[in-house]
Every structure is written in C-alpha cells, then in structure tokens.
C-alpha cells in the first residue's frame, strides 16, 4: 500500500508540475501587451487552430453534400477548368427543354465552378475534388468535362467508362476520331476513357472552353447514363 501511495504521489506531483507551469505561463501573459499575447498564440497555437478549422470546414462541407444530395437526379455534370460563366443556366435549361426532364420531379444541373491544378495548392480546388468524389459516391454524377490535367486526375481513380462499351454504334462512328485514350502507368493498359469535345457547338456558344481542349467522360457508376449519352448528342446540335 505504501508503494502504491508513493507512485500515486509522484504522478500527482508530475501533474501538478505541468499545471503549475501552465498557470505560470498564463499568469505571465495575463498582463502582457496584446502584441506579446498574439506572438505567443502564433508560436504555440496558430498551426493547431488552423488545422482544426480546416478539418471542421472539410467535414462540414462533405456532410452537407451527402445530406442535401437529391434523391432523384436526372442529370448532373461537372465542368472543370472551364472559361464560361459559372452562374449561367442557359446550357442546362436548353438541355432540360430538349429532353423533357420534369424539373418538378427530377433535378438536372451543370456545375461549372470546379477547378483543378496539380500544383495550385488552392484549398478551394481541394474541396472541389472532395465534393466531386462525394457526389460520385452517391451515383448522382453522370458526366465530367475538363482539360486534360483535370480529366486525368479522375481517370487515374478509374472513374470513367470505356467509351467504346457504352456509346451506341451511331455515336461511336461519329466520334471515333475524337476518342481520348489514357495509359495507366501501373499496368501499361491503354483505355478509351473520354471524347474530345473541342468543336462542340453548344460549348463554344457558351464560351466554356476557349483556347482549351476539353474532354468529356461518362462516370462509371452513373444512374442516368442514357441522359448522359443524350447530352453528348445535344452539345453537337447546331
């Protein structure tokens, strides 16, 4: 019993020493100038605080995306690194009218606010990628359009269909000279995962990819692949 008490007392003394040190530091800062307090905070707490805030924002954004995802989305597309007006609804409005999608019952949208660059270090780009992955996981996203850098990012994650397996014969013949092939480094396998849509009349009318070569791909777990194929036909209508 004596030995246990000694161990307990030693631990208590150690804990007290830590608490005493904290109290001592707080006492020193209590009447310190604001500049000194800010300097202390920056040195000991700033990085931790920023990390906690960043994690909270990310988790909140991801949760919001998952919770608010509509139960029935008839068509959804993300445009990455485009040059168009991200607030414009002209293209999606025309597509909805063309397909006859009942927007009272089903949602249809194009999000043209997405950006990605492997060397940007932009936090907004990072959250956009995470949001995209979350929407893909819900089977809501049907199409991604982007420049090669953005498109390759999702290709490496095996997000896209082999276009030769889903395009009907008439479309396969029409776009056979515009197919984008990607070679996976790990296996050396070359797969036709996208279609160059640089000359799409509808995209060019809305200035979506000025002086760029956009690639369109079909998400492998899309729940609305027929509407996605129709969208490809639609953006080539004069």
ABEGO torsion letter per residue (X at the ends): XAAAAAAAAAAAAAAAAAAAAAAAAAAAAAABBAAAAAAAAAAAAAAAAAAAAAAAAAAAAAAAAAAABBABBABBBBBBGBABBAABAAAAAAAAAAAGBBAAABBBBBBAABBBBAAAGBAAAAAAAAAAAAAAAAGABABBBBBAAAAAAAAAAGABBBAAAABBAAAAAAAAAABBBBBBAAAGBBBBABBBAAABAAAAAAGABBGBBBBBBBBAABABAAAAAAAAAAAABX
